[in-house]
């Protein structure tokens, strides 16, 4: 999941907990992140 974001130069903050893995992106880069993930085949709900 991080490779498309890295290719799109979207910075991330990753946090892992017992219940979830979180990938946070800056608010101003959300659209770029979603676009990068969609173009890599990820389904975004």
N, C-alpha and C positions, 0 to 999 in steps of 0.2 A: 504494500500500500504506500510506502514512503517513496519508492522509486519515481512514480509519476510526479509527485510533489517536488522532489528534488530536481527533476528535469525541468519543471516549470518555475524553478527558483522560488518556491513557496516555503518560507520558514515554518518549522513546526516545533512544538513542545510536546514530548511524549511522556505520559505518566501511566504506570501500571499498578493496578491494585489486585486484591484477591478476586474481586468480582468483575473487573473490567479493565480493558486497555484503552487509553484515551489518546487521541491525536488532536491537539489543539493548534489552530492556525490563527494568525492575526485577523481581526474583523475586516480590515480593509483588503484582505487577500482571499476571502471566502469564495467569491465567484471564480477566481483563478484556480483555487484548489478544487472546487466542484467540477469545473471544466476539465482540468487535468485528469481527475479520477474518472469522469464519464468517458473521456476519449480513450482511456486505458481499459474500458470494459467493466468498470464498477457500476453497479446499480445503486442509485441514490434515491432514497424515499423521502 
